[in-house]
Amino acid sequence: MTEGTPTTTIGRRRLRPIVVSTQRRKWLELSLFVLPALVFYLAFVLYPLVQAVHYSLFNWSGLGPITDFVGFGNYHDAFTDPDFTGAIKHNFILVGLSLVVQFPIVLSVALLLDRPFRGRRFARLVFFAPYVLSEAITAVIWLLILQPDGLVDRTFQSVGLGGAVQLWLADLNVVLFTMFVVITWKYIGFGIILFLAGLQGIPQELNEAAAIDGAGALQKIRFITLPLLGPTIRIWGFLAIIGSLQLFDLVWIITQGGPAERSNTMATYMFSNGFVRYEFGYGCAVAVILFAISFVCALVYQRFVMRRDTRGALTRMAA
């Protein structure tokens, strides 16, 4: 025993530096992987956000020193401006339309494209192709299609629906819904691909067992497909809400928020006041409000809609 004790002590002394060096090497590796992303996050997310909050407290044109402190005056002006409150309303109208109209379309097309048939790959390419196009190209294409006596008008006239022809981008009551059609055409392909990926994870044996038990197509969709596709649906809903709140490119290029501010969104209103009218302090206040609304919507959605998915992820990580 007396001879073995020094050996054990020496062995422990030899192993301790090895453990410490392994832990240090582990933390060093983690730091090397995390540090670049953290630097970019601080430089391009947090720092601009802090700067926007700072600029929003001043009446600043973007030129000269920042000296005219107005406090929360820019925020007060924003919420008392009917154009801005109308832009908020338009954003939430687009959110509602995206969830109510786009969801059944995306789900139906995804279920159709999940079935084996001739030309399925080409059909998937057709639906996904608009999503690959840039917003600028999409906007120019639809400007040409929707112009007076353009493709849409001639198509309606050729099938005997000339009375349905409208000034699609000039009618105050139609322009927002016209923009929603363009938005749906542009982004629906992403939702279809997302749902197709979710459908691939549903075991085919469940549908076969349900068919043996006498379940019809609608019953299989209701009791098997939709519950198992739930996490994918909730993720798509989250992306649709945030995307509708931050919509800018298509609206600005096609209508610039007009006519009479009827297609304005919070992002186009911010750009119009901040960069076109050189009211950078006011534009920063609008940007902070847009961020706050998006952030609150994201937190509420994750808290009440995605909590089961988050809880399951945390449980798996703890296990």
KOLLUMSE-596155 format. One record per residue: x, y, z of N, C-alpha, C in turn. Coordinates in steps of 0.02 Angstrom, whole numbers. Atoms other than C-alpha are relative to their C-alpha. Example, Ala and Ser with C-alpha at 12.3 -4.5 7.8 and 13.67 -1.06 7.14 Angstrom:
residues 2
n.xx | n.yy | n.zz | ca.xx | ca.yy | ca.zz | c.xx | c.yy | c.zz
45 | -59 | 0 | 615 | -225 | 390 | 45 | 60 | 0
-42 | -59 | -3 | 684 | -53 | 357 | -39 | 55 | 37
//
This chain:
residues 319
n.xx | n.yy | n.zz | ca.xx | ca.yy | ca.zz | c.xx | c.yy | c.zz
41 | -60 | 0 | 0 | 0 | 0 | 43 | 62 | 0
-44 | -59 | -4 | 140 | 121 | 42 | 35 | 12 | -66
-33 | -10 | 64 | 221 | 89 | -124 | -49 | 23 | -54
49 | -20 | 51 | 58 | 111 | -222 | -25 | 70 | 7
27 | -67 | -11 | 11 | 276 | -142 | 36 | 54 | -40
-34 | -50 | 42 | 147 | 383 | -223 | -16 | -6 | -74
16 | 10 | 71 | 107 | 304 | -389 | -67 | 32 | -18
66 | -30 | 12 | -77 | 356 | -374 | 4 | 76 | 1
-7 | -73 | -4 | -28 | 530 | -320 | 34 | 28 | -61
-36 | -23 | 60 | 94 | 548 | -462 | -45 | -5 | -61
46 | 7 | 57 | -37 | 481 | -583 | -50 | 55 | -2
49 | -55 | -1 | -163 | 610 | -525 | 33 | 65 | -20
-35 | -62 | 18 | -34 | 748 | -538 | 14 | 3 | -75
-13 | 1 | 72 | 5 | 693 | -714 | -64 | 10 | -41
62 | -6 | 38 | -178 | 683 | -768 | -31 | 69 | 5
33 | -65 | -11 | -231 | 853 | -696 | 19 | 51 | -53
-17 | -48 | 53 | -131 | 961 | -818 | -31 | -18 | -67
29 | 21 | 63 | -197 | 856 | -962 | -73 | 20 | -4
70 | -19 | -1 | -379 | 887 | -908 | -8 | 75 | -9
4 | -73 | 5 | -351 | 1073 | -887 | 16 | 23 | -71
-17 | -20 | 68 | -267 | 1088 | -1056 | -54 | -20 | -49
55 | 20 | 43 | -409 | 991 | -1137 | -59 | 48 | 6
54 | -48 | -9 | -538 | 1108 | -1062 | 16 | 67 | -32
-20 | -64 | 31 | -440 | 1260 | -1116 | -3 | -5 | -76
3 | 9 | 72 | -424 | 1190 | -1290 | -72 | -1 | -25
71 | 2 | 19 | -611 | 1158 | -1295 | -29 | 70 | -2
25 | -68 | -2 | -651 | 1336 | -1242 | 32 | 43 | -55
-33 | -37 | 54 | -524 | 1402 | -1367 | -32 | -16 | -67
33 | 19 | 62 | -605 | 1305 | -1508 | -70 | 32 | -5
66 | -31 | 0 | -778 | 1366 | -1457 | 5 | 75 | -13
-9 | -72 | 10 | -715 | 1544 | -1449 | 17 | 17 | -72
-19 | -13 | 69 | -638 | 1533 | -1621 | -60 | -6 | -47
60 | 8 | 42 | -804 | 1473 | -1693 | -52 | 54 | 14
53 | -46 | -19 | -917 | 1592 | -1597 | 21 | 73 | -10
-22 | -69 | 1 | -810 | 1749 | -1596 | -13 | 37 | -66
15 | -36 | 63 | -823 | 1793 | -1783 | -75 | 17 | -7
72 | -14 | 6 | -1013 | 1775 | -1781 | -22 | 52 | 51
17 | -50 | -51 | -1023 | 1874 | -1619 | 22 | 70 | -21
-24 | -65 | 23 | -918 | 2014 | -1692 | -45 | 29 | -54
45 | -23 | 53 | -1027 | 2024 | -1847 | -68 | 19 | 29
65 | -15 | -31 | -1185 | 2020 | -1739 | 2 | 67 | 36
-6 | -63 | -35 | -1123 | 2162 | -1631 | 9 | 59 | -48
-15 | -54 | 46 | -1061 | 2264 | -1779 | -58 | 17 | -46
51 | -12 | 51 | -1209 | 2242 | -1897 | -71 | -6 | 26
67 | 5 | -28 | -1357 | 2213 | -1779 | -8 | 46 | 61
9 | -38 | -62 | -1336 | 2283 | -1604 | 24 | 72 | -6
-25 | -68 | 5 | -1228 | 2434 | -1645 | -45 | 44 | -43
47 | -42 | 38 | -1343 | 2497 | -1786 | -65 | 12 | 38
61 | -10 | -39 | -1492 | 2470 | -1670 | 9 | 54 | 52
-14 | -52 | -50 | -1414 | 2574 | -1532 | 7 | 68 | -34
-7 | -62 | 36 | -1367 | 2707 | -1659 | -67 | 27 | -24
66 | -21 | 22 | -1544 | 2711 | -1728 | -40 | 30 | 58
35 | -27 | -58 | -1615 | 2736 | -1553 | 29 | 69 | 18
-32 | -65 | -15 | -1489 | 2877 | -1525 | -22 | 53 | -50
19 | -49 | 50 | -1528 | 2965 | -1689 | -74 | 18 | 4
72 | -12 | -1 | -1715 | 2947 | -1662 | -19 | 54 | 51
14 | -51 | -51 | -1703 | 3069 | -1515 | 18 | 70 | -24
-22 | -64 | 25 | -1642 | 3209 | -1626 | -37 | 16 | -65
25 | -24 | 64 | -1712 | 3313 | -1768 | 61 | 11 | -45
-63 | 0 | 38 | -1572 | 3274 | -1892 | -15 | -16 | -72
11 | 9 | 71 | -1570 | 3288 | -2080 | 51 | -47 | -32
-53 | 42 | 28 | -1418 | 3174 | -2101 | 61 | 40 | -19
-56 | -44 | 18 | -1305 | 3324 | -2135 | 15 | 45 | 60
-18 | -44 | -54 | -1209 | 3423 | -2005 | -1 | -35 | 67
-2 | 29 | -67 | -1194 | 3396 | -1818 | -70 | -18 | 26
62 | 22 | -30 | -1326 | 3309 | -1715 | -8 | 39 | 66
6 | -44 | -59 | -1379 | 3445 | -1593 | -72 | 14 | 19
70 | -19 | -15 | -1568 | 3471 | -1605 | -36 | -58 | 34
31 | 55 | -39 | -1628 | 3356 | -1465 | -75 | 13 | 7
73 | -6 | -6 | -1816 | 3324 | -1471 | -30 | -54 | 44
26 | 52 | -44 | -1830 | 3175 | -1354 | -43 | -50 | -39
47 | 47 | 32 | -1980 | 3067 | -1398 | -47 | 35 | -48
43 | -37 | 46 | -2051 | 3199 | -1514 | -10 | -35 | -66
7 | 36 | 63 | -2016 | 3095 | -1669 | -49 | -59 | 6
46 | 56 | -11 | -2110 | 2947 | -1595 | -72 | 26 | 5
67 | -30 | -5 | -2257 | 3060 | -1552 | -26 | 20 | -70
20 | -20 | 67 | -2259 | 3129 | -1729 | -18 | -61 | -43
14 | 60 | 39 | -2255 | 2954 | -1801 | -69 | -29 | 16
64 | 31 | -19 | -2403 | 2888 | -1702 | -59 | 46 | -10
55 | -46 | 15 | -2505 | 3044 | -1737 | -7 | 14 | -74
3 | -9 | 72 | -2471 | 3037 | -1924 | -47 | -54 | -29
45 | 51 | 28 | -2618 | 2950 | -2012 | 32 | -43 | -54
-34 | 40 | 51 | -2502 | 2894 | -2152 | 38 | -58 | 33
-38 | 53 | -33 | -2395 | 2796 | -2029 | -47 | -51 | 32
49 | 48 | -28 | -2543 | 2720 | -1935 | -33 | -40 | -55
27 | 38 | 57 | -2613 | 2674 | -2105 | 49 | -52 | -25
-51 | 49 | 20 | -2448 | 2590 | -2149 | 1 | -60 | 47
4 | 55 | -48 | -2458 | 2488 | -1989 | -60 | -44 | -15
60 | 37 | 18 | -2635 | 2438 | -2036 | 11 | -42 | -62
-12 | 38 | 62 | -2579 | 2386 | -2210 | 44 | -61 | 14
-43 | 57 | -17 | -2441 | 2277 | -2137 | -39 | -56 | 32
38 | 53 | -34 | -2562 | 2185 | -2025 | -54 | -29 | -45
45 | 28 | 50 | -2686 | 2166 | -2168 | 37 | -53 | -41
-41 | 48 | 38 | -2547 | 2081 | -2266 | 16 | -61 | 42
-11 | 57 | -44 | -2509 | 1972 | -2115 | -61 | -45 | 1
61 | 40 | -2 | -2690 | 1916 | -2103 | -12 | -36 | -66
10 | 31 | 65 | -2704 | 1884 | -2290 | 50 | -56 | -12
-51 | 52 | 9 | -2541 | 1785 | -2289 | -19 | -63 | 37
17 | 59 | -39 | -2602 | 1670 | -2151 | -65 | -33 | -24
66 | 27 | 18 | -2781 | 1650 | -2214 | -3 | -24 | -72
5 | 16 | 72 | -2757 | 1647 | -2403 | 59 | -44 | -22
-58 | 38 | 25 | -2580 | 1584 | -2431 | 4 | -70 | 29
-8 | 66 | -31 | -2588 | 1440 | -2308 | -37 | -56 | -37
32 | 55 | 37 | -2722 | 1335 | -2397 | 30 | -10 | -70
-31 | 8 | 66 | -2639 | 1371 | -2565 | 66 | -39 | 5
-65 | 33 | -9 | -2467 | 1320 | -2503 | -9 | -73 | 18
11 | 69 | -21 | -2533 | 1164 | -2417 | -27 | -43 | -57
30 | 38 | 54 | -2638 | 1109 | -2566 | 51 | -16 | -54
-51 | 11 | 53 | -2497 | 1131 | -2692 | 53 | -48 | 25
-51 | 46 | -27 | -2373 | 1044 | -2576 | -25 | -72 | 1
29 | 68 | 0 | -2490 | 894 | -2556 | -4 | -27 | -71
4 | 23 | 69 | -2513 | 888 | -2743 | 68 | -19 | -27
-67 | 14 | 25 | -2328 | 897 | -2781 | 35 | -57 | 37
-28 | 56 | -37 | -2292 | 764 | -2650 | -21 | -67 | -30
23 | 61 | 32 | -2388 | 636 | -2754 | 43 | -15 | -61
-39 | 17 | 60 | -2295 | 540 | -2889 | -41 | 8 | -63
32 | -7 | 65 | -2344 | 593 | -3064 | 52 | 24 | -50
-47 | -18 | 52 | -2259 | 627 | -3229 | 7 | 77 | -3
-13 | -71 | 1 | -2178 | 798 | -3234 | 1 | 33 | 68
2 | -28 | -67 | -2173 | 820 | -3046 | 60 | 46 | 12
-59 | -42 | -10 | -1995 | 890 | -3047 | -7 | 66 | -36
10 | -62 | 37 | -2039 | 1017 | -3180 | -51 | 44 | 35
51 | -38 | -35 | -2194 | 1069 | -3083 | 29 | 33 | 62
-32 | -30 | -59 | -2090 | 1096 | -2926 | 44 | 58 | -21
-43 | -54 | 24 | -1968 | 1201 | -3027 | -42 | 61 | -18
43 | -56 | 20 | -2111 | 1308 | -3095 | -23 | 39 | 62
25 | -34 | -60 | -2178 | 1346 | -2921 | 56 | 33 | 40
-55 | -27 | -40 | -2007 | 1378 | -2844 | 39 | 55 | -37
-39 | -47 | 40 | -1935 | 1482 | -2987 | -11 | 73 | 20
9 | -71 | -19 | -2017 | 1649 | -2936 | 37 | 20 | 63
-35 | -17 | -62 | -1937 | 1639 | -2764 | 74 | 13 | -13
-71 | -9 | 16 | -1764 | 1631 | -2844 | 12 | 69 | -32
-8 | -65 | 32 | -1794 | 1791 | -2943 | 10 | 55 | 52
-9 | -56 | -45 | -1737 | 1952 | -2863 | -63 | 42 | 2
59 | -42 | -8 | -1867 | 2074 | -2798 | -4 | 52 | -55
1 | -51 | 51 | -1814 | 2204 | -2926 | -26 | -27 | -66
23 | 31 | 63 | -1840 | 2087 | -3074 | -74 | -15 | 4
71 | 15 | -9 | -2007 | 2029 | -3004 | -42 | 63 | -5
39 | -62 | 2 | -2065 | 2208 | -2980 | -6 | 27 | -71
2 | -25 | 69 | -2019 | 2259 | -3158 | -47 | -43 | -43
44 | 45 | 38 | -2107 | 2105 | -3230 | -73 | 16 | 14
70 | -13 | -16 | -2267 | 2142 | -3136 | -22 | 70 | -17
17 | -67 | 24 | -2260 | 2327 | -3178 | -23 | -3 | -73
19 | 7 | 70 | -2267 | 2277 | -3361 | -65 | -39 | -8
60 | 41 | 6 | -2402 | 2146 | -3333 | -62 | 39 | 21
57 | -34 | -29 | -2515 | 2261 | -3231 | -13 | 69 | -28
11 | -66 | 29 | -2498 | 2418 | -3335 | -65 | 1 | -40
63 | -3 | 39 | -2657 | 2481 | -3423 | 8 | -30 | -69
-1 | 36 | 63 | -2696 | 2375 | -3575 | 59 | -48 | -4
-54 | 48 | -3 | -2561 | 2255 | -3518 | -25 | -71 | -5
16 | 71 | 6 | -2560 | 2066 | -3508 | -62 | -19 | 40
57 | 18 | -41 | -2685 | 2054 | -3366 | -65 | 27 | -31
60 | -29 | 30 | -2810 | 2172 | -3449 | -19 | -37 | -64
15 | 35 | 62 | -2796 | 2084 | -3617 | -25 | -71 | 14
23 | 67 | -18 | -2817 | 1914 | -3533 | -73 | 1 | 21
70 | -6 | -22 | -2978 | 1969 | -3447 | -46 | 14 | -60
41 | -16 | 58 | -3043 | 2043 | -3609 | -9 | -59 | -47
4 | 57 | 46 | -3003 | 1887 | -3709 | -47 | -55 | 23
45 | 51 | -26 | -3108 | 1777 | -3594 | -68 | 29 | 17
66 | -30 | -10 | -3255 | 1898 | -3590 | -10 | 32 | 68
6 | -32 | -66 | -3217 | 1978 | -3421 | 28 | 70 | -3
-26 | -68 | 6 | -3177 | 2151 | -3484 | -26 | 46 | 54
26 | -42 | -53 | -3289 | 2225 | -3350 | 38 | -5 | 65
-39 | 8 | -62 | -3171 | 2159 | -3216 | 67 | 36 | -3
-63 | -36 | 7 | -3025 | 2262 | -3283 | 1 | 60 | 46
-8 | -55 | -48 | -2962 | 2386 | -3153 | 65 | 36 | -14
-66 | -32 | -4 | -2825 | 2513 | -3132 | 36 | -32 | 59
-24 | 44 | -53 | -2732 | 2382 | -3033 | 48 | 36 | 48
-49 | -34 | -41 | -2596 | 2498 | -2968 | -19 | 73 | 14
21 | -69 | -10 | -2695 | 2661 | -2966 | -65 | 6 | 38
63 | -2 | -37 | -2861 | 2616 | -2887 | 14 | -5 | 75
-15 | -3 | -72 | -2858 | 2662 | -2702 | -26 | -62 | 37
30 | 57 | -34 | -2967 | 2513 | -2655 | 27 | -67 | -23
-23 | 63 | 29 | -2876 | 2383 | -2759 | 75 | -10 | 7
-73 | 4 | 7 | -2690 | 2424 | -2753 | 31 | -45 | 54
-30 | 41 | -52 | -2654 | 2340 | -2585 | -10 | -74 | -14
14 | 71 | 15 | -2737 | 2177 | -2639 | 38 | -22 | -63
-43 | 16 | 57 | -2645 | 2186 | -2805 | 70 | -15 | 22
-67 | 12 | -27 | -2483 | 2198 | -2709 | 2 | -68 | 35
1 | 65 | -33 | -2535 | 2046 | -2607 | 4 | -57 | -50
-5 | 51 | 53 | -2558 | 1945 | -2768 | 73 | -7 | -23
-70 | 1 | 21 | -2382 | 1994 | -2822 | 43 | -33 | 54
-39 | 28 | -56 | -2312 | 1951 | -2650 | -11 | -75 | 4
15 | 72 | -2 | -2400 | 1782 | -2653 | 37 | -36 | -56
-35 | 31 | 57 | -2331 | 1742 | -2826 | 74 | -5 | 13
-72 | -2 | -12 | -2156 | 1789 | -2769 | 22 | -50 | 53
-26 | 36 | -58 | -2144 | 1699 | -2603 | -35 | -67 | 14
36 | 62 | -14 | -2265 | 1553 | -2614 | 44 | -62 | -12
-43 | 58 | 13 | -2130 | 1439 | -2683 | 40 | -21 | 60
-37 | 18 | -60 | -2031 | 1448 | -2522 | -42 | -41 | 48
44 | 38 | -44 | -2180 | 1390 | -2421 | -14 | -70 | -26
13 | 66 | 29 | -2213 | 1247 | -2542 | 60 | -46 | 12
-60 | 41 | -11 | -2033 | 1185 | -2530 | 6 | -18 | 74
-3 | 14 | -72 | -2041 | 1200 | -2340 | -49 | -54 | 19
50 | 51 | -15 | -2201 | 1098 | -2332 | 19 | -67 | -30
-22 | 62 | 30 | -2131 | 969 | -2452 | 53 | -34 | 42
-50 | 28 | -44 | -1983 | 946 | -2337 | -32 | -30 | 62
36 | 28 | -57 | -2102 | 921 | -2191 | -38 | -63 | -17
38 | 60 | 20 | -2206 | 795 | -2288 | 46 | -60 | -8
-46 | 56 | 7 | -2050 | 691 | -2320 | 13 | -34 | 66
-12 | 29 | -65 | -2035 | 663 | -2133 | -59 | -39 | 29
59 | 37 | -24 | -2209 | 585 | -2116 | 6 | -72 | -24
-6 | 70 | 20 | -2196 | 394 | -2115 | -58 | -22 | -45
51 | 23 | 46 | -2289 | 319 | -2261 | -42 | -56 | 31
37 | 55 | -31 | -2340 | 172 | -2150 | -63 | 24 | 35
59 | -27 | -34 | -2461 | 284 | -2055 | -58 | 9 | -49
52 | -8 | 50 | -2557 | 328 | -2213 | -25 | -68 | -25
21 | 67 | 23 | -2558 | 146 | -2268 | -44 | -34 | 53
41 | 29 | -53 | -2624 | 90 | -2099 | -69 | 34 | 3
64 | -35 | 0 | -2758 | 225 | -2104 | -44 | -21 | -59
39 | 22 | 58 | -2809 | 170 | -2279 | -29 | -69 | 11
26 | 67 | -16 | -2826 | -10 | -2218 | -60 | 5 | 47
56 | -9 | -47 | -2939 | 52 | -2078 | -59 | 36 | -31
56 | -30 | 34 | -3049 | 137 | -2207 | -1 | 76 | -1
-3 | -73 | 0 | -2992 | 318 | -2190 | 5 | 26 | -71
-4 | -31 | 64 | -3019 | 429 | -2340 | 57 | 49 | -5
-55 | -47 | 11 | -2901 | 557 | -2414 | -4 | 59 | 47
7 | -58 | -44 | -2973 | 702 | -2314 | 13 | -19 | 73
-12 | 22 | -69 | -2970 | 601 | -2153 | 74 | -10 | 14
-73 | 8 | -9 | -2787 | 557 | -2179 | 35 | 67 | 6
-30 | -66 | -5 | -2745 | 739 | -2208 | -15 | 32 | 68
21 | -33 | -62 | -2843 | 795 | -2055 | 32 | -32 | 62
-22 | 33 | -61 | -2787 | 664 | -1929 | 72 | -24 | -1
-69 | 23 | 4 | -2613 | 617 | -1992 | 46 | 56 | -26
-45 | -48 | 32 | -2538 | 746 | -2109 | 5 | 65 | 39
-1 | -65 | -33 | -2588 | 907 | -2022 | 32 | -3 | 70
-34 | 2 | -66 | -2539 | 853 | -1843 | 75 | -10 | -5
-72 | 12 | 7 | -2370 | 786 | -1900 | 36 | 57 | -37
-29 | -57 | 35 | -2343 | 938 | -2010 | -4 | 63 | 42
9 | -58 | -43 | -2380 | 1053 | -1863 | 62 | 42 | 10
-60 | -41 | -8 | -2201 | 1108 | -1826 | 20 | 39 | -63
-16 | -35 | 62 | -2172 | 1151 | -2009 | -49 | 57 | -13
51 | -52 | 10 | -2336 | 1248 | -2018 | 14 | 59 | 46
-13 | -55 | -47 | -2290 | 1348 | -1863 | 62 | 40 | -20
-59 | -37 | 24 | -2118 | 1391 | -1932 | -18 | 42 | -60
20 | -39 | 58 | -2195 | 1445 | -2097 | -41 | 61 | 21
39 | -56 | -24 | -2321 | 1553 | -2003 | 43 | 54 | 30
-45 | -49 | -30 | -2182 | 1636 | -1906 | 36 | 40 | -55
-35 | -34 | 54 | -2084 | 1676 | -2065 | -47 | 44 | -40
49 | -40 | 37 | -2242 | 1738 | -2152 | -17 | 64 | 37
17 | -59 | -40 | -2283 | 1858 | -2010 | 57 | 50 | -2
-58 | -46 | -1 | -2108 | 1931 | -1996 | 13 | 29 | -69
-10 | -25 | 68 | -2091 | 1943 | -2185 | -51 | 52 | -20
52 | -49 | 16 | -2257 | 2035 | -2201 | 10 | 65 | 37
-12 | -61 | -38 | -2209 | 2158 | -2066 | 58 | 41 | -28
-60 | -34 | 24 | -2042 | 2199 | -2147 | 1 | 8 | -76
4 | -2 | 72 | -2101 | 2202 | -2327 | 20 | 69 | -26
-24 | -64 | 26 | -2012 | 2336 | -2429 | 11 | -1 | -75
-27 | -4 | 68 | -1932 | 2294 | -2597 | -54 | 4 | -54
51 | 2 | 53 | -2082 | 2247 | -2704 | -45 | 61 | 1
46 | -56 | -6 | -2194 | 2383 | -2637 | 33 | 65 | -23
-33 | -62 | 17 | -2065 | 2520 | -2657 | 12 | 6 | -75
-16 | -3 | 71 | -2016 | 2476 | -2835 | -64 | 7 | -42
61 | 1 | 41 | -2195 | 2448 | -2897 | -42 | 63 | 12
47 | -56 | -14 | -2295 | 2586 | -2809 | 31 | 56 | 41
-30 | -49 | -46 | -2176 | 2679 | -2689 | -50 | 21 | 54
49 | -14 | -53 | -2319 | 2667 | -2564 | -63 | 33 | -24
59 | -34 | 26 | -2445 | 2753 | -2676 | -51 | -48 | -29
17 | -71 | 3 | -2566 | 2802 | -2737 | -32 | 24 | 65
28 | -31 | -61 | -2611 | 2919 | -2593 | 15 | -42 | 62
-24 | 38 | -57 | -2512 | 2809 | -2472 | -41 | -63 | 14
44 | 57 | -12 | -2636 | 2666 | -2495 | 36 | -67 | -1
-38 | 63 | -2 | -2501 | 2533 | -2518 | 63 | 7 | 42
-58 | -11 | -43 | -2378 | 2602 | -2392 | 7 | -56 | 51
-16 | 43 | -57 | -2293 | 2485 | -2270 | 45 | 39 | 47
-43 | -35 | -47 | -2192 | 2532 | -2118 | 70 | 11 | -29
-68 | -6 | 29 | -2030 | 2500 | -2213 | 2 | 52 | -55
0 | -51 | 53 | -2078 | 2605 | -2365 | -11 | 69 | 30
10 | -65 | -34 | -2140 | 2745 | -2250 | 66 | 23 | 31
-64 | -18 | -30 | -1974 | 2740 | -2158 | 49 | 24 | -53
-47 | -19 | 53 | -1874 | 2747 | -2320 | -19 | 67 | -31
23 | -62 | 30 | -1980 | 2886 | -2391 | 17 | 60 | 42
-13 | -57 | -43 | -1959 | 2998 | -2240 | 74 | 6 | 18
-70 | -3 | -21 | -1781 | 2950 | -2195 | 47 | 18 | -56
-49 | -8 | 53 | -1693 | 2946 | -2363 | -24 | 46 | -56
25 | -43 | 53 | -1807 | 3038 | -2484 | -8 | 72 | 25
12 | -67 | -28 | -1855 | 3184 | -2371 | 56 | 23 | 47
-58 | -17 | -42 | -1691 | 3184 | -2274 | -21 | 18 | 72
18 | -6 | -71 | -1775 | 3168 | -2104 | 25 | -63 | 35
-31 | 62 | -25 | -1653 | 3040 | -2035 | -20 | -14 | 72
21 | 11 | -69 | -1701 | 3066 | -1853 | -69 | -30 | 3
68 | 26 | 2 | -1884 | 3037 | -1892 | -2 | -70 | -30
-4 | 67 | 30 | -1842 | 2890 | -2005 | 27 | -52 | 48
-26 | 46 | -50 | -1740 | 2811 | -1865 | -53 | -17 | 52
54 | 13 | -47 | -1888 | 2829 | -1748 | -49 | -51 | -29
44 | 49 | 33 | -1998 | 2737 | -1874 | 33 | -69 | -3
-36 | 64 | 3 | -1863 | 2603 | -1892 | -2 | -34 | 68
2 | 29 | -67 | -1859 | 2578 | -1703 | -70 | -27 | 15
68 | 24 | -10 | -2049 | 2563 | -1699 | -12 | -64 | -39
7 | 61 | 40 | -2043 | 2435 | -1840 | 35 | -58 | 34
-36 | 53 | -35 | -1911 | 2336 | -1745 | -39 | -23 | 62
36 | 18 | -62 | -2013 | 2343 | -1584 | -62 | -41 | -15
60 | 37 | 18 | -2172 | 2284 | -1669 | 18 | -71 | -22
-21 | 67 | 23 | -2082 | 2140 | -1756 | 26 | -42 | 57
-28 | 36 | -56 | -1991 | 2093 | -1597 | -55 | -25 | 47
55 | 21 | -43 | -2150 | 2090 | -1493 | -41 | -55 | -32
37 | 53 | 35 | -2243 | 1989 | -1625 | 38 | -66 | 1
-40 | 61 | -2 | -2099 | 1865 | -1631 | -2 | -32 | 69
2 | 27 | -68 | -2097 | 1846 | -1441 | -68 | -31 | 15
67 | 25 | -14 | -2286 | 1825 | -1430 | -12 | -64 | -38
10 | 60 | 41 | -2287 | 1699 | -1572 | 38 | -59 | 29
-40 | 54 | -28 | -2147 | 1596 | -1496 | -28 | -22 | 68
26 | 16 | -67 | -2228 | 1605 | -1324 | -64 | -41 | -3
66 | 31 | 0 | -2403 | 1550 | -1372 | -11 | -50 | -56
10 | 45 | 56 | -2385 | 1459 | -1538 | 54 | -53 | -5
-56 | 46 | 8 | -2212 | 1382 | -1543 | 28 | -27 | 65
-28 | 21 | -65 | -2192 | 1342 | -1358 | 9 | -75 | 4
-9 | 73 | -1 | -2219 | 1155 | -1386 | 62 | -20 | -37
-61 | 16 | 38 | -2082 | 1150 | -1518 | 61 | 20 | 40
-58 | -23 | -39 | -1964 | 1253 | -1408 | 11 | -44 | 60
-6 | 43 | -59 | -2002 | 1148 | -1256 | 29 | -68 | -19
-26 | 64 | 22 | -1968 | 988 | -1353 | 74 | 5 | -17
-71 | -8 | 17 | -1803 | 1057 | -1418 | 42 | 5 | 63
-37 | -6 | -62 | -1748 | 1106 | -1243 | 4 | -66 | 37
-1 | 65 | -33 | -1796 | 936 | -1175 | 49 | -47 | -33
-48 | 43 | 35 | -1695 | 847 | -1309 | 71 | 22 | 15
-67 | -24 | -15 | -1545 | 959 | -1274 | 20 | -20 | 70
-16 | 19 | -69 | -1556 | 923 | -1087 | 13 | -74 | 6
-11 | 73 | -3 | -1568 | 737 | -1119 | 67 | -18 | -30
//
